[in-house]
């Protein structure tokens, strides 16, 4: 539902561009987590494209575990596994 709402907002605002930022938790291999975060944002980008949003309006970046919301211990923190949206132009 959130992605459908985003697609609608972008359809309603045809000059709007965004950056999708992918994140993972701190567990596991750093390089594998960076790749996972890249795959995560590419999946969101592809979904938006299927909803009629031009791909050139969507920038992507994968940060892996470099920008956690929560840290501490060697346990997974699900809140670190996310995609964040930044509006780069309206």
KEPA-714372 format. One record per residue: x, y, z of N, C-alpha, C in turn; residue number from 1. Coordinates in Angstrom, 2 decimals, m for minus. Layout:
# residues N
site n_east X&n_north Y&n_up Z&ca_east X&ca_north Y&ca_up Z&c_east X&c_north Y&c_up Z&i NUM
...
END
This chain:
# residues 90
site n_east 0.80&n_north m1.22&n_up 0.00&ca_east 0.00&ca_north 0.00&ca_up 0.00&c_east 0.84&c_north 1.28&c_up 0.00&i 1
site n_east 1.95&n_north 1.28&n_up 0.74&ca_east 2.79&ca_north 2.48&ca_up 0.80&c_east 3.39&c_north 2.78&c_up m0.57&i 2
site n_east 3.81&n_north 1.76&n_up m1.27&ca_east 4.40&ca_north 1.97&ca_up m2.59&c_east 3.35&c_north 2.44&c_up m3.59&i 3
site n_east 2.14&n_north 1.94&n_up m3.47&ca_east 1.06&ca_north 2.42&ca_up m4.34&c_east 0.77&c_north 3.89&c_up m4.07&i 4
site n_east 0.82&n_north 4.29&n_up m2.81&ca_east 0.62&ca_north 5.71&ca_up m2.47&c_east 1.73&c_north 6.57&c_up m3.04&i 5
site n_east 2.97&n_north 6.08&n_up m2.94&ca_east 4.10&ca_north 6.80&ca_up m3.50&c_east 3.95&c_north 6.94&c_up m5.01&i 6
site n_east 3.58&n_north 5.87&n_up m5.68&ca_east 3.37&ca_north 5.92&ca_up m7.13&c_east 2.31&c_north 6.96&c_up m7.47&i 7
site n_east 1.24&n_north 7.01&n_up m6.70&ca_east 0.18&ca_north 7.99&ca_up m6.96&c_east 0.68&c_north 9.42&c_up m6.77&i 8
site n_east 1.44&n_north 9.64&n_up m5.70&ca_east 2.00&ca_north 10.97&ca_up m5.46&c_east 2.91&c_north 11.37&c_up m6.61&i 9
site n_east 3.71&n_north 10.43&n_up m7.10&ca_east 4.62&ca_north 10.74&ca_up m8.21&c_east 3.84&c_north 10.96&c_up m9.51&i 10
site n_east 2.76&n_north 10.25&n_up m9.70&ca_east 1.92&ca_north 10.48&ca_up m10.88&c_east 1.26&c_north 11.86&c_up m10.80&i 11
site n_east 0.86&n_north 12.24&n_up m9.62&ca_east 0.22&ca_north 13.55&ca_up m9.41&c_east 1.22&c_north 14.71&c_up m9.50&i 12
site n_east 2.50&n_north 14.41&n_up m9.34&ca_east 3.58&ca_north 15.42&ca_up m9.36&c_east 4.64&c_north 14.98&c_up m10.36&i 13
site n_east 4.40&n_north 15.20&n_up m11.65&ca_east 5.26&ca_north 14.63&ca_up m12.69&c_east 6.70&c_north 15.15&c_up m12.73&i 14
site n_east 7.01&n_north 16.21&n_up m11.99&ca_east 8.40&ca_north 16.69&ca_up m11.96&c_east 9.16&c_north 16.18&c_up m10.73&i 15
site n_east 8.47&n_north 15.49&n_up m9.85&ca_east 9.07&ca_north 14.98&ca_up m8.62&c_east 10.08&c_north 13.88&c_up m8.94&i 16
site n_east 11.27&n_north 13.99&n_up m8.33&ca_east 12.26&ca_north 12.92&ca_up m8.42&c_east 12.62&c_north 12.48&c_up m7.00&i 17
site n_east 13.03&n_north 11.23&n_up m6.89&ca_east 13.32&ca_north 10.67&ca_up m5.57&c_east 14.63&c_north 9.89&c_up m5.57&i 18
site n_east 15.14&n_north 9.68&n_up m4.37&ca_east 16.27&ca_north 8.76&ca_up m4.16&c_east 15.80&c_north 7.72&c_up m3.16&i 19
site n_east 15.98&n_north 6.47&n_up m3.51&ca_east 15.67&ca_north 5.36&ca_up m2.60&c_east 16.98&c_north 4.91&c_up m1.96&i 20
site n_east 17.01&n_north 4.85&n_up m0.65&ca_east 18.20&ca_north 4.46&ca_up 0.09&c_east 17.95&c_north 3.14&c_up 0.80&i 21
site n_east 18.75&n_north 2.13&n_up 0.46&ca_east 18.58&ca_north 0.80&ca_up 1.03&c_east 19.52&c_north 0.57&c_up 2.20&i 22
site n_east 19.01&n_north m0.15&n_up 3.19&ca_east 19.77&ca_north m0.42&ca_up 4.42&c_east 19.57&c_north m1.88&c_up 4.85&i 23
site n_east 20.54&n_north m2.38&n_up 5.60&ca_east 20.45&ca_north m3.73&ca_up 6.17&c_east 20.82&c_north m3.66&c_up 7.65&i 24
site n_east 20.68&n_north m4.80&n_up 8.33&ca_east 21.15&ca_north m4.83&ca_up 9.71&c_east 22.66&c_north m5.04&c_up 9.70&i 25
site n_east 23.24&n_north m5.14&n_up 10.90&ca_east 24.70&ca_north m5.21&ca_up 11.04&c_east 25.24&c_north m6.63&c_up 10.99&i 26
site n_east 24.37&n_north m7.62&n_up 10.94&ca_east 24.78&ca_north m9.02&ca_up 10.98&c_east 25.21&c_north m9.47&c_up 9.58&i 27
site n_east 26.32&n_north m10.22&n_up 9.53&ca_east 26.75&ca_north m10.79&ca_up 8.26&c_east 27.86&c_north m10.00&c_up 7.60&i 28
site n_east 28.21&n_north m10.47&n_up 6.41&ca_east 29.29&ca_north m9.90&ca_up 5.62&c_east 28.92&c_north m8.51&c_up 5.10&i 29
site n_east 29.82&n_north m7.56&n_up 5.27&ca_east 29.55&ca_north m6.18&ca_up 4.86&c_east 29.21&c_north m6.09&c_up 3.38&i 30
site n_east 30.06&n_north m6.68&n_up 2.53&ca_east 29.83&ca_north m6.58&ca_up 1.08&c_east 28.52&c_north m7.24&c_up 0.67&i 31
site n_east 28.19&n_north m8.36&n_up 1.28&ca_east 26.93&ca_north m9.03&ca_up 0.97&c_east 25.75&c_north m8.16&c_up 1.40&i 32
site n_east 25.89&n_north m7.47&n_up 2.53&ca_east 24.82&ca_north m6.59&ca_up 2.99&c_east 24.65&c_north m5.37&c_up 2.07&i 33
site n_east 25.76&n_north m4.84&n_up 1.57&ca_east 25.66&ca_north m3.73&ca_up 0.62&c_east 24.92&c_north m4.20&c_up m0.63&i 34
site n_east 25.27&n_north m5.37&n_up m1.12&ca_east 24.58&ca_north m5.91&ca_up m2.30&c_east 23.09&c_north m6.14&c_up m2.01&i 35
site n_east 22.78&n_north m6.65&n_up m0.85&ca_east 21.38&ca_north m6.84&ca_up m0.46&c_east 20.63&c_north m5.51&c_up m0.44&i 36
site n_east 21.25&n_north m4.49&n_up 0.10&ca_east 20.59&ca_north m3.19&ca_up 0.15&c_east 20.38&c_north m2.63&c_up m1.25&i 37
site n_east 21.32&n_north m2.87&n_up m2.15&ca_east 21.15&ca_north m2.44&ca_up m3.55&c_east 20.01&c_north m3.20&c_up m4.21&i 38
site n_east 19.95&n_north m4.49&n_up m3.97&ca_east 18.86&ca_north m5.29&ca_up m4.53&c_east 17.51&c_north m4.84&c_up m3.99&i 39
site n_east 17.49&n_north m4.49&n_up m2.72&ca_east 16.26&ca_north m4.04&ca_up m2.07&c_east 15.71&c_north m2.77&c_up m2.74&i 40
site n_east 16.57&n_north m1.78&n_up m2.97&ca_east 16.09&ca_north m0.54&ca_up m3.60&c_east 15.77&c_north m0.75&c_up m5.07&i 41
site n_east 16.48&n_north m1.64&n_up m5.73&ca_east 16.17&ca_north m1.92&ca_up m7.13&c_east 14.79&c_north m2.57&c_up m7.26&i 42
site n_east 14.43&n_north m3.40&n_up m6.30&ca_east 13.11&ca_north m4.03&ca_up m6.32&c_east 12.02&c_north m2.97&c_up m6.15&i 43
site n_east 12.23&n_north m2.01&n_up m5.27&ca_east 11.26&ca_north m0.94&ca_up m5.08&c_east 11.19&c_north m0.08&c_up m6.34&i 44
site n_east 12.34&n_north 0.24&n_up m6.90&ca_east 12.38&ca_north 1.03&ca_up m8.15&c_east 11.61&c_north 0.32&c_up m9.25&i 45
site n_east 11.85&n_north m0.96&n_up m9.41&ca_east 11.18&ca_north m1.72&ca_up m10.46&c_east 9.67&c_north m1.74&c_up m10.24&i 46
site n_east 9.24&n_north m1.86&n_up m9.01&ca_east 7.80&ca_north m1.83&ca_up m8.72&c_east 7.21&c_north m0.49&c_up m9.15&i 47
site n_east 7.88&n_north 0.60&n_up m8.81&ca_east 7.37&ca_north 1.92&ca_up m9.18&c_east 7.31&c_north 2.07&c_up m10.70&i 48
site n_east 8.27&n_north 1.52&n_up m11.39&ca_east 8.27&ca_north 1.57&ca_up m12.86&c_east 7.05&c_north 0.82&c_up m13.40&i 49
site n_east 6.72&n_north m0.32&n_up m12.79&ca_east 5.55&ca_north m1.06&ca_up m13.25&c_east 4.25&c_north m0.30&c_up m12.99&i 50
site n_east 4.32&n_north 0.66&n_up m12.07&ca_east 3.14&ca_north 1.50&ca_up m11.76&c_east 3.13&c_north 2.77&c_up m12.61&i 51
site n_east 4.02&n_north 2.85&n_up m13.62&ca_east 3.99&ca_north 3.96&ca_up m14.56&c_east 4.94&c_north 5.11&c_up m14.27&i 52
site n_east 5.84&n_north 4.94&n_up m13.33&ca_east 6.80&ca_north 6.00&ca_up m13.00&c_east 8.06&c_north 5.77&c_up m13.84&i 53
site n_east 8.52&n_north 6.82&n_up m14.51&ca_east 9.72&ca_north 6.73&ca_up m15.35&c_east 10.95&c_north 6.45&c_up m14.49&i 54
site n_east 11.77&n_north 5.50&n_up m14.94&ca_east 12.94&ca_north 5.10&ca_up m14.18&c_east 13.93&c_north 6.22&c_up m13.93&i 55
site n_east 14.03&n_north 7.19&n_up m14.86&ca_east 14.99&ca_north 8.28&ca_up m14.67&c_east 14.59&c_north 9.22&c_up m13.54&i 56
site n_east 13.40&n_north 9.06&n_up m13.01&ca_east 12.95&ca_north 9.87&ca_up m11.87&c_east 13.32&c_north 9.24&c_up m10.53&i 57
site n_east 13.94&n_north 8.05&n_up m10.58&ca_east 14.21&ca_north 7.29&ca_up m9.35&c_east 15.69&c_north 6.94&c_up m9.27&i 58
site n_east 16.40&n_north 7.59&n_up m8.38&ca_east 17.81&ca_north 7.29&ca_up m8.11&c_east 17.84&c_north 6.25&c_up m6.99&i 59
site n_east 18.84&n_north 5.39&n_up m7.00&ca_east 18.96&ca_north 4.39&ca_up m5.93&c_east 20.38&c_north 4.36&c_up m5.38&i 60
site n_east 20.48&n_north 4.03&n_up m4.11&ca_east 21.76&ca_north 3.84&ca_up m3.45&c_east 21.60&c_north 2.80&c_up m2.36&i 61
site n_east 22.58&n_north 1.92&n_up m2.23&ca_east 22.57&ca_north 0.91&ca_up m1.18&c_east 23.66&c_north 1.18&c_up m0.17&i 62
site n_east 23.29&n_north 1.41&n_up 1.06&ca_east 24.25&ca_north 1.70&ca_up 2.12&c_east 24.63&c_north 0.47&c_up 2.94&i 63
site n_east 23.93&n_north m0.64&n_up 2.75&ca_east 24.22&ca_north m1.81&ca_up 3.57&c_east 24.02&c_north m1.49&c_up 5.04&i 64
site n_east 24.97&n_north m1.91&n_up 5.88&ca_east 24.83&ca_north m1.69&ca_up 7.33&c_east 25.44&c_north m0.36&c_up 7.81&i 65
site n_east 25.81&n_north 0.53&n_up 6.90&ca_east 26.56&ca_north 1.73&ca_up 7.27&c_east 25.74&c_north 2.77&c_up 8.03&i 66
site n_east 24.41&n_north 2.73&n_up 7.95&ca_east 23.57&ca_north 3.75&ca_up 8.60&c_east 22.45&c_north 3.09&c_up 9.43&i 67
site n_east 22.83&n_north 2.41&n_up 10.50&ca_east 21.81&ca_north 1.72&ca_up 11.30&c_east 20.96&c_north 2.69&c_up 12.12&i 68
site n_east 19.73&n_north 2.29&n_up 12.34&ca_east 18.84&ca_north 3.02&ca_up 13.26&c_east 19.13&c_north 2.57&c_up 14.68&i 69
site n_east 19.37&n_north 1.27&n_up 14.84&ca_east 19.57&ca_north 0.70&ca_up 16.16&c_east 20.83&c_north m0.16&c_up 16.13&i 70
site n_east 21.64&n_north m0.06&n_up 17.17&ca_east 22.85&ca_north m0.87&ca_up 17.29&c_east 22.86&c_north m1.53&c_up 18.66&i 71
site n_east 23.82&n_north m2.41&n_up 18.85&ca_east 23.98&ca_north m3.04&ca_up 20.16&c_east 23.91&c_north m4.54&c_up 20.08&i 72
site n_east 24.96&n_north m5.17&n_up 20.55&ca_east 24.99&ca_north m6.63&ca_up 20.58&c_east 25.14&c_north m7.24&c_up 19.20&i 73
site n_east 25.18&n_north m8.54&n_up 19.19&ca_east 25.30&ca_north m9.28&ca_up 17.94&c_east 23.97&c_north m9.89&c_up 17.53&i 74
site n_east 22.91&n_north m9.20&n_up 17.84&ca_east 21.60&ca_north m9.71&ca_up 17.46&c_east 21.04&c_north m8.86&c_up 16.32&i 75
site n_east 20.20&n_north m9.44&n_up 15.50&ca_east 19.61&ca_north m8.67&ca_up 14.41&c_east 18.65&c_north m7.60&c_up 14.92&i 76
site n_east 18.61&n_north m6.51&n_up 14.21&ca_east 17.67&ca_north m5.43&ca_up 14.50&c_east 16.84&c_north m5.21&c_up 13.24&i 77
site n_east 15.64&n_north m5.78&n_up 13.20&ca_east 14.82&ca_north m5.69&ca_up 11.99&c_east 14.56&c_north m4.27&c_up 11.50&i 78
site n_east 14.53&n_north m3.30&n_up 12.42&ca_east 14.27&ca_north m1.92&ca_up 12.00&c_east 15.38&c_north m1.35&c_up 11.11&i 79
site n_east 16.55&n_north m2.00&n_up 11.12&ca_east 17.64&ca_north m1.57&ca_up 10.25&c_east 17.45&c_north m2.04&c_up 8.81&i 80
site n_east 16.59&n_north m3.00&n_up 8.60&ca_east 16.32&ca_north m3.54&ca_up 7.25&c_east 15.19&c_north m2.71&c_up 6.64&i 81
site n_east 15.57&n_north m1.74&n_up 5.81&ca_east 14.56&ca_north m0.81&ca_up 5.34&c_east 14.99&c_north m0.13&c_up 4.04&i 82
site n_east 14.01&n_north 0.52&n_up 3.42&ca_east 14.27&ca_north 1.44&ca_up 2.32&c_east 13.69&c_north 2.77&c_up 2.73&i 83
site n_east 14.52&n_north 3.80&n_up 2.61&ca_east 14.08&ca_north 5.16&ca_up 2.94&c_east 13.94&c_north 5.94&c_up 1.64&i 84
site n_east 13.07&n_north 6.91&n_up 1.66&ca_east 12.78&ca_north 7.75&ca_up 0.51&c_east 13.21&c_north 9.17&c_up 0.77&i 85
site n_east 13.93&n_north 9.75&n_up m0.19&ca_east 14.32&ca_north 11.16&ca_up m0.12&c_east 13.78&c_north 11.82&c_up m1.39&i 86
site n_east 13.01&n_north 12.89&n_up m1.23&ca_east 12.53&ca_north 13.65&ca_up m2.38&c_east 13.69&c_north 14.57&c_up m2.79&i 87
site n_east 14.18&n_north 14.40&n_up m4.02&ca_east 15.31&ca_north 15.20&ca_up m4.48&c_east 14.89&c_north 16.43&c_up m5.25&i 88
site n_east 13.70&n_north 16.41&n_up m5.83&ca_east 13.10&ca_north 17.63&ca_up m6.41&c_east 11.60&c_north 17.44&c_up m6.49&i 89
site n_east 10.89&n_north 18.53&n_up m6.31&ca_east 9.44&ca_north 18.46&ca_up m6.29&c_east 8.87&c_north 18.85&c_up m7.58&i 90
END
